[in-house]
C-alpha cells in the first residue's frame, strides 16, 4: 500500500504503525532492501511482550504517532492478537487495546494526519472475542472523528 501511494504521487512520506503482536521484521526488510527512507515504521511487537510493559507502551503511543507527523498518511495495523487471552499474544487487556486505539486515532486526528487502518491478528476462540476487539477499534476511530 505504501509503494502504491508513493507511486501515485499523492504522498511523499508514509507512516506504518504496526501494533500487531508480531515483530514486523518483514516490513523492516522491505524498507531496507528497497531503500524506502520515505517510510517511517514502528512495530510494537519488536519491543513489547509482557503485561508489565503495558502501561509504558500506552504512555508512549502519542509520541510514536507524533513521530509520523510529517507523513501524509499513517497505515495502522490494529492487531487483536496482543490480547492477554490470545494464544499468540498475551500482554494487553481489552481495555488497554481500547486505550491503544483511542490514543492512535485521537493523536493522529490532533496532528491532522489521516489514518488508514486494518484489522489484524486475533486467534482467540470463540471468534466473537476477537470481533469485540475489532469493534472497539472501529468505535475508537469513529469517536476521534466525530
GUTOR-651115 format. One record per atom (N, C-alpha, C): residue in one letter; atom name; x, y, z; residue number from 1. Coordinates in Angstrom, 2 decimals. Last residue first. Layout:
N
A/CA/X/Y/Z/NUM
...
END
This chain:
146
X/N/-15.61/12.34/15.24/146
X/CA/-16.95/12.94/15.38/146
X/C/-16.88/14.43/15.46/146
X/N/-13.23/10.99/15.18/145
X/CA/-13.60/11.78/14.00/145
X/C/-15.01/12.33/14.07/145
X/N/-12.92/9.52/17.44/144
X/CA/-11.87/10.51/17.12/144
X/C/-12.28/11.43/15.98/144
X/N/-15.09/7.77/17.19/143
X/CA/-15.09/8.81/18.23/143
X/C/-14.07/9.89/17.93/143
X/N/-14.21/6.09/15.11/142
X/CA/-15.39/6.93/14.94/142
X/C/-15.42/8.07/15.96/142
X/N/-12.01/4.81/16.33/141
X/CA/-11.82/5.62/15.14/141
X/C/-12.99/6.59/14.96/141
X/N/-13.31/3.45/18.39/140
X/CA/-12.30/4.44/18.73/140
X/C/-12.03/5.37/17.54/140
X/N/-14.94/1.71/16.88/139
X/CA/-15.55/2.73/17.74/139
X/C/-14.55/3.84/18.08/139
X/N/-12.98/0.08/15.68/138
X/CA/-13.87/0.89/14.85/138
X/C/-14.50/2.02/15.66/138
X/N/-11.94/-1.10/17.99/137
X/CA/-11.07/-0.31/17.11/137
X/C/-11.91/0.62/16.25/137
X/N/-14.19/-2.50/18.89/136
X/CA/-13.67/-1.39/19.68/136
X/C/-12.74/-0.50/18.87/136
X/N/-14.35/-4.44/16.91/135
X/CA/-15.44/-3.48/17.05/135
X/C/-14.97/-2.25/17.84/135
X/N/-12.02/-5.87/17.54/134
X/CA/-12.09/-5.15/16.27/134
X/C/-13.22/-4.11/16.30/134
X/N/-12.86/-6.94/20.00/133
X/CA/-11.66/-6.10/19.94/133
X/C/-11.70/-5.26/18.67/133
X/N/-15.04/-8.45/19.10/132
X/CA/-15.25/-7.37/20.08/132
X/C/-14.06/-6.41/20.07/132
X/N/-13.79/-10.35/17.49/131
X/CA/-14.64/-9.35/16.87/131
X/C/-14.95/-8.19/17.81/131
X/N/-12.59/-11.92/19.44/130
X/CA/-11.74/-11.16/18.50/130
X/C/-12.56/-10.04/17.87/130
X/N/-14.90/-12.99/20.57/129
X/CA/-13.95/-12.23/21.41/129
X/C/-13.02/-11.38/20.55/129
X/N/-16.08/-14.43/18.51/128
X/CA/-16.75/-13.22/18.98/128
X/C/-15.81/-12.36/19.84/128
X/N/-14.67/-16.79/18.24/127
X/CA/-14.32/-15.68/17.37/127
X/C/-14.94/-14.37/17.84/127
X/N/-14.09/-18.19/21.54/126
X/CA/-14.82/-18.08/20.29/126
X/C/-14.44/-16.79/19.53/126
X/N/-10.69/-18.06/20.64/125
X/CA/-12.00/-18.66/20.41/125
X/C/-12.81/-18.43/21.68/125
X/N/-8.21/-15.92/19.18/124
X/CA/-8.98/-16.45/20.30/124
X/C/-10.22/-17.19/19.80/124
X/N/-6.61/-14.63/17.43/123
X/CA/-6.72/-16.07/17.27/123
X/C/-7.49/-16.73/18.41/123
X/N/-5.56/-11.92/15.90/122
X/CA/-6.69/-12.33/16.71/122
X/C/-7.01/-13.79/16.48/122
X/N/-4.70/-9.92/13.00/121
X/CA/-4.47/-10.86/14.08/121
X/C/-5.74/-11.22/14.83/121
X/N/-6.32/-6.80/12.23/120
X/CA/-5.32/-7.84/12.03/120
X/C/-5.26/-8.75/13.24/120
X/N/-7.83/-4.35/10.33/119
X/CA/-7.98/-5.26/11.46/119
X/C/-7.08/-6.44/11.22/119
X/N/-6.31/-1.31/9.31/118
X/CA/-6.87/-2.62/9.03/118
X/C/-6.91/-3.44/10.31/118
X/N/-6.58/2.15/8.38/117
X/CA/-6.30/1.06/9.31/117
X/C/-6.92/-0.24/8.84/117
X/N/-5.26/5.18/7.69/116
X/CA/-5.93/4.06/7.04/116
X/C/-5.58/2.84/7.88/116
X/N/-5.46/8.40/8.91/115
X/CA/-5.08/7.03/9.23/115
X/C/-5.93/6.08/8.38/115
X/N/-4.12/11.72/8.39/114
X/CA/-5.13/10.68/8.19/114
X/C/-4.57/9.28/8.48/114
X/N/-3.10/14.10/10.63/113
X/CA/-2.58/13.05/9.76/113
X/C/-3.66/11.97/9.60/113
X/N/-3.57/16.09/12.47/112
X/CA/-4.07/16.28/11.12/112
X/C/-3.52/15.26/10.13/112
X/N/-3.04/15.85/15.12/111
X/CA/-1.92/16.25/14.26/111
X/C/-2.34/16.49/12.82/111
X/N/-5.51/14.94/16.03/110
X/CA/-4.98/16.21/16.53/110
X/C/-3.86/16.74/15.65/110
X/N/-5.54/12.46/14.68/109
X/CA/-6.53/13.50/14.35/109
X/C/-6.05/14.87/14.82/109
X/N/-3.46/11.13/16.01/108
X/CA/-3.35/11.39/14.57/108
X/C/-4.33/12.49/14.15/108
X/N/-4.60/11.03/18.60/107
X/CA/-3.35/11.74/18.35/107
X/C/-3.19/12.09/16.88/107
X/N/-6.91/9.47/18.15/106
X/CA/-7.02/10.83/18.68/106
X/C/-5.76/11.64/18.39/106
X/N/-5.85/7.02/17.18/105
X/CA/-6.75/7.82/16.36/105
X/C/-6.85/9.27/16.83/105
X/N/-4.12/6.22/19.34/104
X/CA/-3.66/6.31/17.96/104
X/C/-4.54/7.26/17.16/104
X/N/-5.85/6.27/21.58/103
X/CA/-4.67/7.14/21.53/103
X/C/-4.15/7.31/20.10/103
X/N/-7.70/4.27/20.86/102
X/CA/-8.15/5.63/21.13/102
X/C/-6.99/6.62/21.02/102
X/N/-6.01/2.04/20.77/101
X/CA/-6.65/2.54/19.55/101
X/C/-7.13/3.97/19.72/101
X/N/-5.24/1.89/23.53/100
X/CA/-4.26/1.92/22.43/100
X/C/-4.86/2.56/21.19/100
X/N/-7.74/1.61/24.77/99
X/CA/-6.94/2.81/25.00/99
X/C/-5.89/2.98/23.91/99
X/N/-8.37/-0.97/23.79/98
X/CA/-9.25/0.17/23.51/98
X/C/-8.47/1.48/23.67/98
X/N/-6.31/-2.41/24.96/97
X/CA/-6.39/-2.35/23.50/97
X/C/-7.28/-1.18/23.06/97
X/N/-7.05/-2.07/27.63/96
X/CA/-5.80/-1.48/27.16/96
X/C/-5.75/-1.42/25.64/96
X/N/-9.46/-3.55/27.68/95
X/CA/-9.47/-2.10/27.98/95
X/C/-8.20/-1.43/27.47/95
X/N/-8.44/-6.11/27.15/94
X/CA/-9.40/-5.49/26.23/94
X/C/-9.43/-3.99/26.43/94
X/N/-4.89/-6.04/27.92/93
X/CA/-6.28/-6.37/28.20/93
X/C/-7.18/-5.74/27.13/93
X/N/-1.86/-7.30/26.55/92
X/CA/-2.79/-6.18/26.71/92
X/C/-4.20/-6.70/26.99/92
X/N/-0.39/-9.71/26.22/91
X/CA/0.11/-8.67/27.13/91
X/C/-0.79/-7.46/27.31/91
X/N/-0.72/-11.95/24.31/90
X/CA/-0.65/-12.12/25.74/90
X/C/-0.21/-10.98/26.61/90
X/N/-0.59/-14.04/21.56/89
X/CA/-0.31/-12.71/22.10/89
X/C/-0.03/-12.78/23.57/89
X/N/-1.49/-16.40/20.65/88
X/CA/-0.26/-15.89/20.04/88
X/C/0.14/-14.52/20.58/88
X/N/-3.85/-16.84/22.07/87
X/CA/-2.80/-17.86/22.14/87
X/C/-1.47/-17.42/21.51/87
X/N/-5.11/-14.16/23.97/86
X/CA/-4.83/-14.67/22.63/86
X/C/-3.70/-15.70/22.71/86
X/N/-5.55/-12.93/26.35/85
X/CA/-6.11/-14.26/26.18/85
X/C/-5.84/-14.87/24.80/85
X/N/-4.39/-10.41/26.08/84
X/CA/-3.88/-11.33/27.09/84
X/C/-4.39/-12.75/26.93/84
X/N/-3.81/-9.33/22.71/83
X/CA/-4.71/-9.53/23.84/83
X/C/-4.18/-10.61/24.79/83
X/N/-2.39/-8.99/20.39/82
X/CA/-1.69/-8.69/21.65/82
X/C/-2.57/-8.91/22.90/82
X/N/-4.25/-9.59/18.27/81
X/CA/-3.50/-10.68/18.89/81
X/C/-2.61/-10.28/20.07/81
X/N/-5.38/-7.57/16.95/80
X/CA/-6.12/-8.05/18.12/80
X/C/-5.32/-9.11/18.87/80
X/N/-3.76/-4.77/15.41/79
X/CA/-3.83/-6.18/15.75/79
X/C/-4.64/-6.47/17.00/79
X/N/-3.94/-2.61/13.26/78
X/CA/-4.60/-2.67/14.57/78
X/C/-4.81/-4.13/14.98/78
X/N/-1.80/-0.93/11.53/77
X/CA/-2.09/-2.35/11.71/77
X/C/-2.62/-2.52/13.13/77
X/N/-2.16/1.92/9.68/76
X/CA/-2.20/1.39/11.05/76
X/C/-2.66/-0.06/11.07/76
X/N/-0.50/4.18/7.92/75
X/CA/-1.12/2.87/7.73/75
X/C/-1.01/2.15/9.06/75
X/N/-0.93/7.58/7.72/74
X/CA/-0.42/6.51/8.57/74
X/C/-1.21/5.25/8.25/74
X/N/0.00/10.11/5.40/73
X/CA/-0.95/9.10/5.85/73
X/C/-0.20/8.12/6.76/73
X/N/1.99/11.93/5.12/72
X/CA/0.68/12.31/4.60/72
X/C/-0.41/11.31/4.98/72
X/N/4.23/12.65/7.80/71
X/CA/3.67/11.71/6.83/71
X/C/2.30/12.21/6.35/71
X/N/5.10/14.16/9.88/70
X/CA/5.47/14.62/8.54/70
X/C/4.97/13.69/7.43/70
X/N/4.30/12.74/12.12/69
X/CA/3.59/13.97/11.80/69
X/C/3.92/14.49/10.40/69
X/N/5.31/10.52/13.30/68
X/CA/4.85/10.38/11.92/68
X/C/4.12/11.63/11.44/68
X/N/5.75/10.98/15.91/67
X/CA/6.95/10.81/15.09/67
X/C/6.60/10.68/13.61/67
X/N/3.21/10.86/16.96/66
X/CA/3.74/12.18/16.64/66
X/C/5.02/12.09/15.80/66
X/N/3.07/8.12/17.51/65
X/CA/2.24/8.68/16.44/65
X/C/2.80/10.03/16.01/65
X/N/4.90/8.10/19.65/64
X/CA/5.13/7.27/18.46/64
X/C/4.34/7.82/17.28/64
X/N/3.67/9.82/21.46/63
X/CA/4.97/10.19/20.89/63
X/C/5.28/9.37/19.63/63
X/N/1.29/8.36/22.08/62
X/CA/1.23/9.70/21.45/62
X/C/2.55/10.14/20.82/62
X/N/2.51/5.94/23.18/61
X/CA/1.78/5.94/21.91/61
X/C/1.66/7.35/21.32/61
X/N/3.66/5.86/25.69/60
X/CA/4.47/6.37/24.57/60
X/C/3.72/6.43/23.24/60
X/N/1.73/4.81/27.45/59
X/CA/2.26/6.16/27.69/59
X/C/2.99/6.72/26.47/59
X/N/1.41/2.20/26.55/58
X/CA/0.31/3.15/26.37/58
X/C/0.79/4.60/26.54/58
X/N/3.92/1.18/27.37/57
X/CA/3.54/1.21/25.97/57
X/C/2.44/2.24/25.73/57
X/N/3.69/1.37/30.16/56
X/CA/4.73/2.13/29.46/56
X/C/4.43/2.26/27.97/56
X/N/1.56/-0.46/30.65/55
X/CA/1.43/0.97/30.96/55
X/C/2.46/1.84/30.23/55
X/N/2.73/-2.98/29.58/54
X/CA/1.55/-2.33/29.01/54
X/C/1.43/-0.84/29.38/54
X/N/4.71/-4.42/30.78/53
X/CA/5.13/-3.37/29.86/53
X/C/3.95/-2.53/29.34/53
X/N/3.49/-6.43/32.17/52
X/CA/4.11/-5.35/32.95/52
X/C/4.54/-4.18/32.07/52
X/N/2.83/-8.23/30.15/51
X/CA/1.79/-7.39/30.73/51
X/C/2.37/-6.23/31.54/51
X/N/5.20/-8.30/27.43/50
X/CA/4.78/-8.69/28.77/50
X/C/3.76/-7.71/29.34/50
X/N/6.19/-7.35/25.04/49
X/CA/5.78/-8.75/25.09/49
X/C/5.09/-9.14/26.41/49
X/N/7.60/-4.98/22.82/48
X/CA/6.66/-5.25/23.91/48
X/C/6.14/-6.67/23.86/48
X/N/9.29/-4.63/20.59/47
X/CA/9.67/-4.08/21.89/47
X/C/8.83/-4.56/23.07/47
X/N/8.24/-5.67/18.31/46
X/CA/9.70/-5.74/18.45/46
X/C/10.11/-5.41/19.89/46
X/N/5.57/-5.05/18.33/45
X/CA/5.97/-6.42/18.58/45
X/C/7.46/-6.63/18.74/45
X/N/5.34/-2.43/17.42/44
X/CA/5.32/-2.68/18.87/44
X/C/5.82/-4.08/19.20/44
X/N/7.08/-0.81/14.95/43
X/CA/6.38/-2.06/15.27/43
X/C/6.48/-2.34/16.76/43
X/N/7.11/1.83/12.70/42
X/CA/7.25/1.44/14.10/42
X/C/6.45/0.16/14.31/42
X/N/8.52/3.70/10.07/41
X/CA/7.90/2.45/10.51/41
X/C/8.17/2.23/11.99/41
X/N/8.26/5.93/7.54/40
X/CA/8.54/5.87/8.97/40
X/C/7.79/4.66/9.50/40
X/N/9.56/6.11/4.33/39
X/CA/8.62/5.41/5.21/39
X/C/9.14/5.50/6.63/39
X/N/11.56/7.12/2.85/38
X/CA/10.38/7.96/2.94/38
X/C/9.28/7.30/3.78/38
X/N/13.45/5.27/2.41/37
X/CA/13.70/6.20/3.51/37
X/C/12.55/7.18/3.70/37
X/N/13.57/2.55/1.19/36
X/CA/12.38/3.40/1.33/36
X/C/12.54/4.33/2.53/36
X/N/15.24/0.56/0.01/35
X/CA/15.72/1.90/0.40/35
X/C/14.58/2.92/0.47/35
X/N/14.53/-2.00/-0.30/34
X/CA/14.12/-1.08/-1.36/34
X/C/14.51/0.37/-1.07/34
X/N/15.63/-3.10/2.04/33
X/CA/16.01/-3.64/0.73/33
X/C/15.69/-2.67/-0.40/33
X/N/14.33/-1.58/4.10/32
X/CA/15.79/-1.57/3.94/32
X/C/16.20/-2.00/2.53/32
X/N/11.63/-2.23/3.70/31
X/CA/12.08/-0.83/3.73/31
X/C/13.58/-0.74/3.46/31
X/N/11.75/-5.04/3.92/30
X/CA/11.24/-4.40/2.71/30
X/C/11.75/-2.96/2.62/30
X/N/12.61/-5.34/6.57/29
X/CA/13.42/-5.86/5.47/29
X/C/13.04/-5.20/4.14/29
X/N/10.42/-4.20/7.95/28
X/CA/11.77/-3.63/8.08/28
X/C/12.65/-4.07/6.92/28
X/N/8.44/-6.02/7.18/27
X/CA/8.33/-4.62/6.78/27
X/C/9.69/-3.93/6.87/27
X/N/9.44/-8.28/8.47/26
X/CA/9.26/-8.30/7.01/26
X/C/9.15/-6.88/6.47/26
X/N/9.31/-7.65/11.13/25
X/CA/10.62/-7.65/10.50/25
X/C/10.53/-7.74/8.98/25
X/N/7.17/-7.60/12.84/24
X/CA/7.16/-6.68/11.71/24
X/C/8.49/-6.62/10.98/24
X/N/6.64/-9.20/15.20/23
X/CA/7.73/-8.22/15.14/23
X/C/7.68/-7.24/13.97/23
X/N/3.20/-9.45/16.35/22
X/CA/4.44/-9.96/15.76/22
X/C/5.41/-8.85/15.42/22
X/N/0.89/-8.22/17.22/21
X/CA/1.74/-8.92/18.18/21
X/C/3.13/-9.23/17.62/21
X/N/0.43/-4.92/15.83/20
X/CA/0.15/-6.34/15.86/20
X/C/1.12/-6.99/16.85/20
X/N/0.88/-2.30/15.27/19
X/CA/0.57/-2.67/16.65/19
X/C/-0.01/-4.07/16.72/19
X/N/2.64/-0.44/13.24/18
X/CA/2.31/-1.86/13.37/18
X/C/2.14/-2.21/14.85/18
X/N/2.39/2.06/11.17/17
X/CA/2.28/1.86/12.60/17
X/C/1.75/0.45/12.84/17
X/N/4.01/3.75/8.83/16
X/CA/3.46/2.41/9.05/16
X/C/3.54/2.15/10.54/16
X/N/3.66/6.71/6.99/15
X/CA/3.93/6.08/8.28/15
X/C/3.29/4.71/8.32/15
X/N/5.09/8.13/4.14/14
X/CA/4.07/7.24/4.68/14
X/C/4.55/6.72/6.03/14
X/N/5.60/10.94/2.02/13
X/CA/6.00/10.18/3.20/13
X/C/4.81/9.37/3.71/13
X/N/4.39/11.89/-0.22/12
X/CA/5.86/11.84/-0.20/12
X/C/6.37/10.98/0.93/12
X/N/1.47/11.10/-2.16/11
X/CA/2.18/11.25/-0.89/11
X/C/3.69/11.22/-1.11/11
X/N/0.58/10.95/-4.75/10
X/CA/-0.29/11.59/-3.76/10
X/C/0.43/11.88/-2.45/10
X/N/1.94/9.49/-6.56/9
X/CA/2.31/10.90/-6.45/9
X/C/1.49/11.66/-5.42/9
X/N/1.64/6.83/-6.81/8
X/CA/0.53/7.66/-7.28/8
X/C/0.89/9.13/-7.29/8
X/N/3.85/5.78/-5.51/7
X/CA/3.83/5.77/-6.97/7
X/C/2.74/6.66/-7.54/7
X/N/2.95/6.03/-2.85/6
X/CA/4.11/6.80/-3.31/6
X/C/4.10/6.90/-4.83/6
X/N/0.85/4.17/-2.87/5
X/CA/0.60/5.57/-2.54/5
X/C/1.73/6.47/-3.04/5
X/N/2.26/1.83/-3.48/4
X/CA/1.22/2.31/-4.39/4
X/C/0.91/3.78/-4.13/4
X/N/3.89/1.61/-1.20/3
X/CA/4.50/1.76/-2.52/3
X/C/3.49/2.32/-3.53/3
X/N/1.95/1.23/0.80/2
X/CA/2.84/2.39/0.85/2
X/C/3.45/2.66/-0.52/2
X/N/0.83/-1.20/0.00/1
X/CA/0.00/0.00/0.00/1
X/C/0.87/1.25/0.00/1
END
